[in-house]
Amino acid sequence: MQILSKEEWEKKLVEVKISKQDLNKLIMNYLVIEGYKDAAEKFSNESGLQPRVDLASIEDRMNIRNAVQAGNIDDAIERVNDLDPEILDTNPKLYFHLQQQKLIEFIRHGRIADAIEFAQEELAPRGEENPEFLEELERTMALLAFEDNAKSPVGDLLEHTQRQRTASELNSAILTAQCQEKDPKLPSLLRMLVWAQNQLDEKLVYPKIKNLVTAELEDPAVPMST
């Protein structure tokens, strides 16, 4: 198997020409979709690259996302309807997940009577119409069966990652309604990098990028001769 030193590999990388404009677009794409309004404005000023969307719209979207991540579901729903009422009217799955998150917040704060009433009046009818919704509702209501959430098989619903999932789903729906890309390109490119390195592992011994944060090349591990 061919072995390439770090110096040889870096020389090959230098030969790959990537325009700064393309890199700037990639960064701006990430900042806009992920909602980093202040960073996007600063980057636009520094790079001279104008974003393809009105940066003011990012603030509305981030206020909605932050409301969900803080557990303020009614506030998030009101803000979405003020922005574009068709987003929830045309996306019953998203609306159910927001209502499910509201149910989770009731349970989180010990408002058990409110949780049961809300589930019966708002979520149960939707569950009768959709088996997928019913399964998710039953899983959520199972939180009530355990006093210690750490021992609950559905305790993950009370973790912050659950709020993040709901917020991300809503964020994607807003972007789609605004005819914007809903997923940034950068994570896809990083996944492609990992895939490409896995393919090269079968043919070469070369310096790999193992830490995607620092992007440092690690010296190749030369296989032991037998």
Disulfide bonds with the S-S distance in Angstrom:
none
